[in-house]
Amino acid sequence: MHTTTTAPLDNDGRDASTPPTLPFVHMWTDVDGTSRLDESTLRGFGLQSVGGGADPQWMRPFPGEVSAVLFAALPVGWVGQWHPSPHPQWVIPLRGRWFLETQDGSRVEMGPGDVHFGQDTDTAAIDGKTGHLSGTVGDEPCLQVLIQFAASPAAPTPHPFG
């Protein structure tokens, strides 16, 4: 896995016959109970208005029951020791940088513009480590938005959304 996410967008969104895709980092648990990181892609965008007379834009409805929307501020030097994700969740950094490290040895750093789906809720204890390690990178806090689900909206596979 790359040390930072820099996945390019696949198009500029102006061709109505070519829906865009959204690259994201997926953290999940394999059949052996090991947490893993993969680069994946969210597909299924369609043109529609958000309402209020706005022109159509690319939208991708998402399945699942949202249980919480949270804003987090991770202080400089913060490290969340080894732990599984508390719920399946999207984590989107708004400012600052953070990292994830999984039991398979993968590590990724993310910042504004990166999107992460955490699905490592059922990891085994391997060498005293459960889930993943995470923390801030650099000299400013990492501000994030988290969208948590009551149950996972997809199967735990490298590419859960197609």
GIPE-V447292 format. One record per residue. N is the residue number from 0. PHI is phi in degrees with one decimal (999 if undefined). BURIAL is I if it has 9 or more other ideal C-beta (glycine too) atoms within 8 Angstrom, else O. Layout:
N,PHI,BURIAL / N,PHI,BURIAL
This chain:
0,999,O / 1,-64.2,O / 2,-79.8,O / 3,-135.7,O / 4,-92.2,I / 5,-140.4,O / 6,-58.8,O / 7,-74.0,O / 8,-74.0,I / 9,-84.0,O / 10,-163.3,O / 11,-91.8,O / 12,81.4,O / 13,-88.4,O / 14,-92.5,O / 15,-63.4,O / 16,-91.8,O / 17,-128.0,O / 18,-61.5,O / 19,-73.6,I / 20,-124.6,I / 21,-121.2,I / 22,-72.6,I / 23,-148.9,I / 24,-94.8,I / 25,-112.0,I / 26,-111.2,I / 27,-145.2,I / 28,-112.0,I / 29,-81.2,O / 30,-64.9,O / 31,-87.1,O / 32,86.1,I / 33,-94.7,I / 34,-76.1,I / 35,-138.8,I / 36,-120.0,I / 37,-139.7,I / 38,-85.0,I / 39,-134.1,I / 40,-138.9,I / 41,-93.9,I / 42,-114.2,I / 43,95.1,O / 44,-77.7,I / 45,-137.6,O / 46,-80.9,O / 47,-161.3,O / 48,-86.4,I / 49,-81.2,O / 50,109.8,O / 51,68.2,O / 52,84.2,O / 53,-69.0,O / 54,-60.7,O / 55,-59.8,O / 56,-138.4,I / 57,-73.7,I / 58,-128.7,I / 59,-135.5,I / 60,-59.7,O / 61,-126.3,O / 62,-76.4,O / 63,104.7,I / 64,-94.4,O / 65,-73.8,I / 66,-99.1,O / 67,-163.2,O / 68,-120.7,O / 69,-126.7,O / 70,-110.4,O / 71,-124.5,I / 72,-127.0,O / 73,-88.9,I / 74,-65.9,O / 75,-56.4,O / 76,82.5,O / 77,-67.1,I / 78,-133.2,O / 79,-89.9,O / 80,-50.2,O / 81,-50.3,O / 82,-161.4,I / 83,-80.6,I / 84,-61.1,I / 85,-69.5,O / 86,-152.2,I / 87,-59.9,I / 88,-157.9,I / 89,-87.3,I / 90,-126.4,I / 91,-126.9,I / 92,-69.7,I / 93,-99.6,O / 94,-156.9,O / 95,81.7,I / 96,-132.5,I / 97,-147.4,I / 98,-130.7,I / 99,-127.9,I / 100,-132.8,I / 101,-109.0,I / 102,-61.9,I / 103,-80.5,O / 104,93.6,O / 105,-75.5,I / 106,-143.9,I / 107,-140.8,I / 108,-111.6,I / 109,-132.8,I / 110,-145.4,I / 111,-52.5,O / 112,97.1,O / 113,-91.6,I / 114,-129.7,I / 115,-132.9,I / 116,-114.0,I / 117,-97.5,I / 118,-137.7,I / 119,-93.8,I / 120,-85.4,I / 121,-126.0,O / 122,-90.6,I / 123,-88.1,O / 124,-81.7,O / 125,-124.2,I / 126,51.8,O / 127,77.5,O / 128,-113.6,I / 129,-123.0,I / 130,79.8,I / 131,-146.4,I / 132,-108.7,I / 133,-143.4,I / 134,-177.8,I / 135,-82.1,I / 136,-125.9,I / 137,93.8,O / 138,-110.4,O / 139,-139.9,O / 140,-61.5,I / 141,-106.2,I / 142,-96.3,I / 143,-134.4,I / 144,-115.3,I / 145,-118.3,I / 146,-119.1,I / 147,-100.8,I / 148,-112.3,I / 149,-65.6,O / 150,-142.1,O / 151,-64.2,I / 152,-82.5,O / 153,-158.0,I / 154,-69.7,O / 155,-76.6,I / 156,-135.6,O / 157,-57.2,O / 158,-127.4,I / 159,-70.7,I / 160,-116.3,I / 161,95.2,O
